[in-house]
Amino acid sequence: MSSEEHNQLNELLSRKGSLSKRYKLAESLTDEQLRIAASADIPQAKVVLERRYRESSPGEKTIAKKIQEESLYVNVKRIDELRAIISQKYDLTKLIGLCEELNKCYMNECYFSVAMLTRAILDHIPPIFGYGTFSQIANNYRGKSLKLSMQHLENSLRNIADSFLHLQIRKKEMLPNKTQVNFSADLDVLLAEIVRILK
């Protein structure tokens, strides 16, 4: 790797600059550099690498697909399970759309949107469980493990999302990062329960 290539890779790894600048930089990298950046969890590298390999050999497609799936918030197989449900009572179109937008926002480091969209899912699904609010689900649902996941979403995620939505401007601010908004495991437990109820 030349010193110029090394500098380009380090620039992308620093996560500085606008998203469009980072995508442009990722496009200029070699496949080897992109793999290094992808392993460092740089979303732009994962997207560019996946795009390059989309038309490549089957083995490379599998690697690219795995890299892309690892950077998603909602598991694509879970979305497919929701898509396969045929319910006479509930139309899951909006829920699936929220999950797909959540993945796009997470891949593009739009972390305010990630929290807000996850909160929107909590507000959208209570009727499936026979309740009017998600708080009622979290406080009354049977099964200790399921209940703990629901309460984590209700108590922690909702507070974080509400602060993004309602907290007024201050003298100093901090931007959220992926760790702060990562409730993907608890959300997957919730979505799996929806699939179980409706299939």
C-alpha positions in Angstrom: 0.0 0.0 0.0 1.5 3.4 -1.0 1.7 6.3 1.4 -1.0 8.1 -0.5 -3.3 5.0 -0.3 -2.5 4.7 3.4 -3.4 8.4 3.9 -6.7 7.9 2.1 -7.6 4.9 4.2 -6.7 6.8 7.4 -8.9 9.7 6.3 -11.9 7.4 5.9 -11.2 5.7 9.2 -11.2 9.1 11.0 -14.9 9.5 10.1 -14.4 13.2 9.4 -16.1 15.2 6.7 -19.6 15.0 5.3 -21.3 11.7 4.3 -21.0 12.5 0.6 -17.2 13.2 1.0 -16.8 9.9 2.8 -18.6 8.0 0.1 -16.5 9.7 -2.5 -13.4 8.8 -0.6 -14.6 5.2 -0.2 -15.1 5.0 -4.0 -11.4 5.8 -4.6 -10.1 3.0 -2.3 -9.0 -0.4 -3.4 -10.9 -3.5 -2.5 -8.3 -4.4 0.1 -8.6 -0.9 1.7 -12.4 -1.2 1.7 -12.2 -4.5 3.5 -10.0 -3.0 6.2 -12.4 0.0 6.6 -15.4 -2.4 6.6 -13.9 -4.5 9.3 -13.5 -1.2 11.3 -17.3 -0.7 10.9 -17.2 2.1 8.4 -20.6 2.0 6.7 -19.5 3.8 3.5 -16.9 1.1 2.9 -19.4 -1.6 3.4 -21.8 0.0 0.9 -19.2 0.6 -1.7 -17.7 -2.9 -1.3 -21.2 -4.5 -1.6 -21.9 -2.5 -4.7 -18.6 -3.5 -6.3 -19.2 -7.2 -5.6 -22.9 -7.2 -6.6 -22.1 -8.4 -10.1 -19.1 -10.5 -9.1 -18.7 -14.2 -8.5 -21.1 -16.0 -6.2 -18.5 -16.4 -3.4 -17.7 -12.7 -3.4 -21.5 -11.9 -3.5 -21.9 -13.9 -0.3 -19.1 -12.0 1.4 -20.5 -8.7 0.4 -24.0 -9.6 1.5 -22.7 -10.7 4.9 -20.7 -7.4 5.3 -23.8 -5.4 4.4 -26.1 -7.4 6.7 -23.8 -7.0 9.7 -24.2 -3.2 9.4 -28.0 -3.3 9.5 -30.1 -2.5 12.6 -33.0 -4.9 11.7 -32.1 -8.3 10.5 -33.2 -8.8 6.9 -34.5 -12.3 7.6 -36.8 -10.8 10.3 -38.1 -8.3 7.8 -38.7 -11.2 5.3 -40.6 -13.0 8.1 -42.8 -9.9 8.6 -43.3 -9.6 4.8 -44.5 -13.2 4.6 -47.3 -12.8 7.2 -50.8 -12.6 5.8 -53.1 -11.1 8.5 -56.7 -10.3 8.1 -56.6 -8.0 11.1 -53.3 -6.0 10.7 -51.6 -4.5 7.7 -47.8 -4.7 8.3 -46.9 -2.4 5.5 -46.0 0.6 7.7 -44.1 -1.6 10.2 -42.0 -3.1 7.4 -41.4 0.4 5.9 -40.2 1.7 9.3 -37.8 -1.3 9.7 -36.4 -0.7 6.2 -35.9 3.1 6.8 -34.3 2.2 10.2 -31.7 0.1 8.3 -31.0 3.0 5.9 -30.6 5.5 8.7 -28.3 3.2 10.7 -26.1 2.5 7.7 -25.8 6.2 7.0 -25.1 7.1 10.6 -28.3 9.1 11.0 -28.6 8.3 14.7 -31.2 10.8 15.6 -33.5 9.2 13.1 -32.6 5.7 14.3 -33.9 6.5 17.8 -37.0 8.3 16.5 -37.9 5.5 14.1 -37.5 2.8 16.7 -39.7 4.9 19.0 -42.3 5.1 16.2 -42.3 1.3 16.0 -43.1 1.1 19.7 -46.0 3.5 19.3 -47.3 1.6 16.2 -47.5 -2.0 17.3 -49.5 -2.2 20.7 -52.8 -3.3 19.1 -51.1 -6.5 17.9 -50.5 -7.4 21.6 -54.0 -6.3 22.6 -52.9 -3.1 24.3 -53.3 0.6 23.7 -49.8 1.7 24.5 -46.3 0.1 24.5 -46.0 1.0 28.2 -48.9 -1.4 28.9 -47.1 -4.1 27.0 -43.8 -3.6 28.9 -45.6 -3.7 32.3 -47.9 -6.6 31.7 -46.4 -9.0 29.2 -45.8 -12.6 30.3 -42.4 -14.2 30.2 -39.6 -12.7 32.2 -37.0 -12.4 29.4 -39.6 -10.9 26.9 -40.8 -8.5 29.6 -37.2 -7.3 30.4 -36.6 -6.6 26.7 -39.8 -4.7 26.4 -39.1 -2.7 29.5 -35.6 -1.9 28.2 -37.2 -0.5 25.1 -39.8 1.4 27.1 -37.6 2.9 29.7 -34.2 3.4 28.0 -34.9 3.8 24.3 -38.0 6.0 24.8 -36.1 8.4 27.1 -33.3 8.7 24.6 -35.6 9.3 21.7 -37.8 11.7 23.7 -34.7 13.8 24.5 -33.9 14.0 20.8 -37.4 15.0 20.0 -38.2 17.4 22.8 -35.0 18.8 24.4 -34.5 22.4 23.4 -31.2 23.9 22.2 -28.4 24.3 24.9 -25.1 26.1 25.1 -23.3 22.8 24.4 -24.5 19.7 22.6 -23.3 16.2 22.0 -24.3 14.1 19.0 -25.5 10.5 19.5 -23.3 7.6 18.3 -24.3 4.1 17.3 -23.7 2.7 20.8 -26.2 5.1 22.3 -29.0 4.2 19.9 -28.3 0.5 19.5 -31.4 -1.3 20.8 -31.4 -3.7 17.9 -31.3 -6.9 20.0 -34.4 -5.9 22.1 -36.1 -4.7 19.0 -35.5 -8.1 17.3 -37.1 -9.8 20.3 -40.1 -7.6 19.9 -40.4 -8.2 16.1 -39.9 -12.0 16.7 -42.8 -11.9 19.1 -44.9 -10.1 16.5 -44.0 -12.8 13.9 -44.9 -15.5 16.4 -48.3 -14.0 17.2 -49.4 -13.3 13.7 -48.0 -16.2 11.7 
